[in-house]
Amino acid sequence: MAEISTIARPYAVAAFKLAKEQKALAKWSEMLGFATAVLSDAQMKAFVQDPNVVSSDLEATFLKVCGDKLNTNGQNLIKTLVEYGRLSILPAVTSAFEELKAQDEGTLDAQIIAAAKPSAAEIKDLVKKLEAKFGKKIEATVSVDEEIIGGIKIIVGDTVIDASVKGQLQNLAYSLSA
Amino acid sequence: MQLSTSEISELIKSRLENFSVSSEARTQGTVISVTDGIVRIHGLSNVMSGEMIEFPGNTFGLALNLERDSVGAVVLGDYEHITEGDICKCTGRILEVPVGPELIGRVVNALGQPIDGKGPVNAKMTDKIEKVAPGVIARKSVSQPVQTGLKSVDSMVPVGRGQRELIIGDRQTGKTAVAVDAIINQKGQNMTCVYVAIGQKASTIANVVRKLEENGAMAYTIVVAAAASDSAALQFLAPYAGCTMGEYFRDRGEDALIVYDDLTKQAIAYRQISLLLRRPPGREAYPGDVFYIHSRLLERAARVNEEYVEKFTEGKIKGKTGSLTALPVIETAAGDVSAFVPTNVISITDGQIFLETDLFNAGIRPAINAGISVSRVGGAAQTKVIKKLGGGVRLALAQYRELAAFAQFASDLDEATRKQLDRGRMFTELMKQAQYSPLSVSNMAISLLAANKGYLDDVPTNKVLAFESALHGFMSSKYKKLMEGIESSKDLSGDNEKAVEAAIQDFKATNAY
């Protein structure tokens, strides 16, 4: 069984290449975001999953709901997805597309978790260091979590830099019990 | 469990001293699904094949499948507490087990944790369970014998130090008995033994351990147990863990013997893991690399030369060769050696000891089929005296089998044929040996000499074993010096041979059997 992200990748890559050619990355991002939002509606979800709905009806209804928010290319993507019975993977296509877009723009999303709210200067300093480490522009989101006791934890993609007191205590616990 | 407080405090102190507070970057992933001990993980972009993955609750897994968007890992131990969405981390380490002399006399699981209730192992070192076997340059030819103490094995299919000799046969043919007897006979032979039990009943394993204890064999034996109730992952890993423990001795210029009991179960455990990982099945539903799991394991059994040992120990041990002898066990179904796993392992090993149900039921125990059992390298390593005297056994048995088939049709046979049949019958009887009673080289030599020189020809077949044991008793009480001489030189000089013959005649005159 292939993973959903594996199935979604060719669609996302196709959409990304087309968007790049047309220099319409922002528009595509917006379209995909909107279509995903439409799909996440409970009523729509039930409709998509209903086995009694004919694909032509599904296609027409979905496009009607989206209205003029989708251009012809966007509509074609939806039509293709419906034709292959893959409309449900649209959220995965969107996230894969956003990943490609971020990669292209050279930006990385970083999640900074701190025990106490860091000052703006501290964040700026941290982002600068992260940018040097990863060689890309960092878009940081900062959140406060008292659970980590002290220090900070940074999550960039699937890389984690754990400098929190909680993480250190956990490591100590493992090294003692190992 | 008894623990001394100072020991624990010291342990904790050293661990606290060595604990470094650092924040290194590690990759993490999210659990997508947990099915029958197999976890699929999204993320972990830097994971290595065979790397340990850390799950919540101090549980570890082994990354086996690296796919484009996911990683397939097998959990070592309980997996019920792992749920979808859990975060798991790379550790950057390959699975390691404790190694060293501290393990001797202990029963451990596939991860090297003690399961015999005798407290912590306190091993000073750990080592990776998957290692590359020594290359051609590091090796030396097999030239020293492993005495199994079984007449039929030592005379017909001799095993050398560093050899891989397969023990193959149906269920209930005495495969484990041959292996356990070989371990018991290593007392005082400078050999550390590792017994790896894979997929056996816990009660069977406990029985083997008890027998080893009773015979004083646990003083030089490590038992690695992955019982049938343990997870498939542990059953798959146990042979590699045991091999690493044995390699510790090989690499330090010592000799070790490892028994894998049995590799069929390991292949079945690996098949289970592979199918759950959705790898394509092949012949008998085994995955494509089932040959490789056995070849890479058995290649590690080797005799290494002095230079390798010296280099490995950084000059501390000079002029000594090390060896790891492997006795893998394979169980066949209805004597079918052309099944997938048996053919694979037969082709990997340096010979096989073939055990048969018919022989076993006919009372010929060990039930070794002399016709198809071979040792491809052991001849060069066979003890001199056994080589000198045991050469005739194989021939006599082969001729006997050939004639026995014909003799069924003819009622009256000529004298020569009848004599040959009698001789074959006598040798078949002589090759019988009770369990847990290995013979010393000198005793074995006496028995073989008596048979070769015709001193057993006038002994009734059903009295052969009684004659043998009485002869051994007689020799050890009356001709102690002579026996000790044979035992230490492992050879039989012309004078000694005459002395032994005279002694046997002396014994026969007493009629004590």
Interface residues (C-beta under 8 A of the other chain):
Chain A: M1 E3 S5 T6 R9 G151 I155 G157 D158 T159 V160 I161 D162 A163 G167 Q168 N171 L172 Y174 S175 L176 S177
Chain B: I12 R15 F19 V21 S23 E24 A25 R26 T27 Q28 G29 I32 R40 H42 G43 L44 S45 N46 N58 E67 R68 D69 S70 K89 R278
